[in-house]
Amino acid sequence: MGHHCHCNGHCHCIFGCFLGFLTGVVWLLFALLGYITHLCELIGLGGVLGNILNILIGLIGFLAFLFFGLCIFKKAWRCCK
């Protein structure tokens, strides 16, 4: 008969959460590697504004990483229980 999903068809939402998780990881990596600061310096915004944007984007990426990672875990837990 196959695998029976206990989440009433909501397992397809895991893909959206996974994309949010990956986006958070990419933003976090860009901030940690300093790409955002370099980009701001290249377009003439200056190093101080680049550093502020770097911190904000890193924080947003980290929060997205945590939120969507938890979302994936909870949805997968409900599906596989």
Residue, then its C-alpha position, 0 to 999 in steps of 0.5 A: m500500500g505504500h507509506h501513509c502520511h499522518c499530516n493530511g497532505h501537508c508534507h508538500c509544505i516542507f519544500g517551501c520551508f527548505l527553500g527558506f532555510l537555504t535562503g537563510v544559509v546563503w544570506l548568512l554565508f554572504a554576511l560572514l564572508g564579507y561579500i555584502t561589505h565589499l559590494c557596498e564599497l564597490i557601489g560607493l556606499g562606504g564601509v560603515l554602511g556596508n558593515i551595518l548592512n552586513i550585520l543586519i543581513g547576517l542577523i536576518g539570515f541567521l533568524a531565517f536559518l533558525f525559523f525555517g530549520l525548526c519549521i522543517f523539523k516540526k513538519a517532518w516530525r509530524c509526517c514521520k510519526 
